[in-house]
Amino acid sequence: METIIKKAGVLVEAIPYIQQFRKKVFVIKYGGSILHDDVIRRRVLEDIVFLSYVGIRIILIHGGGPHISSRLKAIGVEPQFHKGIRVTDEQTLQIVIEELDDINRQIVDEIRSLKGDVTGLRGQENIVYVEKKNAERDLGFVGTITNIERRIIETHLHQGYITVISPLGVGAAQQTHNVNADEVASAIAASLCAEKFVLLTNVPGVMLDPKDPATLCSTLTRSDVDRLKKEGVISGGMIPKVDSCVEALLGGIPKAHIIDARLDRALLLEIFTDTGVGTQIIQG
C-alpha cells in the first residue's frame, strides 16, 4: 500500500507541470550510442509518448553517427572528421541519407507500436535550409543552417503528432547536405519558440568532478557555463553539448536540459518533479 501511495504522490507532484507545459513545444535531441540501445530507446520513446499524451508538443531530432561510421567501415571507407564534423563526400552523403532514413523510420515505427501519434520528416524536404559550411578544409556536403521552414513542422504539431526529424538540410539547387544534429535541434527550438530544449546523452549532466556523480550541477546559468569552460571543468565531449544548450537559450528558449537517457524515466523525472535528475541551463 505504501508503494501505491508514493506513486499517487508522484502523479500529484506532476499536475502543476502538466498544466504549465500543456500545448507547449519541447525539442528533444537524441543520438549517439544510446540511440541504438534497444532497451534505453524503448524507455525514452515511452516517456516521449507519455509527454505527448498529456498535451506537450514534441519534436524529436535524431542523430545516427555510430551507424553511419559502421556502415562506412563495412565498405572499406574510414570515416573522416574535422573538429568533430563529419567530412561528407558524395559517397558518404549517400550513406548518411540512407542510414538517417532507416533510423527515422525505425523510431516512427516504434512510437506507433507504443500507440503514439507520430510523423517522420526528413530535414532536406524543404524544412532545414542550409548553405555550404566554411572551414579550414573542404568538408564536402556539410551545411550550416540559414532558415527553418517552421510552418510544416507546426502543422504536424498542431495535429497532435510527435514529429521526428532527421538532421539533413537542402542547399542551392536542392542539394542535400549533412547537418550537425545539435545545430538542427537548436535552430528548430529557436524557430518555434520552444519551451524546452533537451539533450539526451550518456552522462548524468555537468559534473564538477566527472568521476563523481555527487558533484552534478542541477542548475547552471550561461555565465556559469562560461566560467566552467574557462576553468576546464567543462571539457571534451561536454563542450558541444553545453554550447548547443547555450545556443538554444540565445534563441529565446527559457531552459535547456542535459539528461542521462540511461536513467530509467529520466525525461519524466526531469520534467515533472521539483528536483529533476540532470543539469538545467538557464538565462543569466
N, C-alpha and C positions, 0 to 999 in steps of 0.2 A: 504493500500500500504506500509506503514511504517513497518508493521509486516513482510510482504513478503520480503522486502529489508533486514531486520535483519536476516531472515532465510538464505538468499543468502550469507550474510556476514559470517555466521557461517560455511557454506559449503566452502567458500573460505579460512577461517582460518584453516579448516581441511586438505586442499590439501597437505601442506608440510608433515604433519604427515602420511597421506595415502601413500605418496611417500616413506617416511622413513621406514615405517613398512611393506610395501608390501612384501610378502613371508617370513616374519619373524614369529617366533613361540611365541605365548603367552600362558602361562599356567595359567588357572583360577581355583581357588578353591572356591566351592560354597556349603555351607552346613548349618547346624543348623536350627533354626525355620524359617528363611527366605526362605529356600528351599521349604517349604511346604505351603507358602502363594501363592495362585494361581495367584493373581494379580501381585505381585512382581516377581514371577518366569517367568511369560509370558513376562514382560518388560525386564528382564535380558536376556532371550533367544532371544528376538527380537534384542537386542543390539549385542548379540553374532553372530546372523545370519548376521547382517549388517557388522560386522568386517570381517566375512568370505567372504562376497560379495566383499569387497574392497581388498581382496587378503591376509589377515592375516591368518596364520595357527593357529587354535585354538585347545587347549587341555583343556577339562573341567573335573576336578576331583570333584566328588560329595561326600558328606557325607551322613548321614542318622540316626544320633544319636537319635533324638527325636522319630522317628518312631520305631526304634529298642527298645527303652526303653518302649514305649507304648505297643508294642506287647508283650514284656516280662511280663509287669504288667498284661496284659489281661489274661495271662495263670497262674498268681499267682506267678511269679518269680520276686523278687526285684532286679533290676539292681545293679551291684556292680562295683565300680571304685577304682582304686589305683593311686593317684597322677594324676587324670584326664584321666587315661587309663581304658577302659572297661575290666574288668575281663571276659574272654571268655572261658567258659567250653564248652563241646560238644553240649549241648542243645542250649546254647546261640549262638554258632558259626552257627548252622543251621539256626537260626532266622536271624542272621546278613546277611548270604548269601542270604536268601530269600528276605529280605527287600531291600538290596542293588541291587539285580537283578531287583526287581519291580521298584525301583527309576530310575535305569539306563534305563529301557525300557520306562518309562514314559517320561523322558527327551528326549530320542531319538524320540519318537512319536511326542512330542510337537514341536521339532525342524523341523521335517519333515512337520508338519502341517503349519509351517511358511515358507515352501519352501526352507529350508536349506538342504544341502548335509551333511549327518551325519552317523556315525557308532558308535556302542556301544561296548566297550571292558570290559571284566572282568579281574581285576588285577591278579587273580590267574591262568589265562590262559597263563602261561609261559611269562608273561610280567614283573611282580614285583616278584623278588626273595627275600626270607627272611630267617632268622634264628630265633629261638625262642628268644624272648626278655627276658633278665635277669632283675630281680627286687628284692626288699626286700621280696616280696611274690610271689608265683606262679601265673602268670597271665593267665595261660591256653594257648589257641591257639592265642597268640598275637605275631606278628612278628616284627623284626627290619630289615630294608632293607639292602640287601647285593649287589644287582645288579638290573639294569633296562634293559630289552631287548628293546633297542631303535629302532631296525630295523623294528619291527612290527608296532610300532607307526608311524615311519617315512613313511612307505608305505602308510598308510591311509592318512596322512597329505599331501603327495605329490599328492595323487589322489583328493585332494580338500575337504576331509571330515573333518567336525568338529568331533573331536574324544573325546567321552565321556567315562571316565574310572572310575570304581568303586574301592575303596580302600581296595583291598584284595591282598594277596600275596601267593606264593607257597613256601613251605619249603621242608625239607627232606621227601623222599618217597611220593612226590607230595601232601603233606598235606596242605590244605588251612589254612591260618592264617588271622586273623583280623589285619589291619594295620591302624594307625592314618592317616586320610586323609591329614592333613597338611604335614606330613612326605612324603607321596606319592607324593604330588604336588611338594614339594621342590626337591625331588630326581629326578623326571621326568624333571623338569625345568633344573636342572643342567646337566642331562644326554644328553638332546637335545640342550644344549647351547641356551636356550630360550632368547628372547629379553626382555620379561617382565614376572614377577610373580605377580599375582593379587589375593588378598584375598577379597572376597565379604562377608561383615558382616552386623551387625545391629547397628553399631555405626559410626559416621562421620569419625573417624580415631583416631590418637593420639591427645589428648587434654591436655593442661597444667592443666586445671580445668575440670574434667569430667562432671561437671554440666553446663559448659559454652561453647557452640559450637563456640563462637567467639575466643576461645583460641586454635582452631585447628592448629596443626603444618602441614603446607603444604609440607615441606621438612625436613627430618632428615638424618643425616649420621649415620653410625654404631657407631661411638663414642658418638654421641648424645643419641642414644638408650641406650648404656651402662650407661651413666650419669643419664638419666631419670629413669632408673630402680633402680640405687643405691639411688636416691633421693626419690623413692617411687611414682613418678609421673606416671610411667608405672607400673601398678599393676594388680592383679586379672586376669580376662579373657583376658586382653590385652597382658599379658606376652607371652603366647604361640603364639599369632598372630605375634608379632614383632620377636619372636625367629625364627619362620618359614621363615619370610622375610629375616632375617639375614643369616639363613642357605642357602637360595637361593643365596644371594649375595656372600657368601663364596664359593658357587659352580660356581661362574663366571657370574651370571646374573647381568646385568648393573643396573636395577632398580626393586624394589618391591613396590607394592601399596596396601594400605588398603583402601577399598571403602565401603561406606554405600549403600547397594543394595536397601534400601528403597527409596532412592532419584531417582526420575524419570530420566532415561537416564544417570545414574551415570557413567557407563562404557564409554559411548561415550564422556561425558564431561571430564572425567579424561584423556582419551587417545588423544582426538582430539582438545583440547583447550589449550591455553597458560597458564592458571591459574590452571586448574584441580579442583577437588572438594574433594579429600581425602588427605591422607598422603602418600607421596612417600618416600621411604628409599633408600639411595644411598650409594655407597662406600665412605669411608673416616672416 
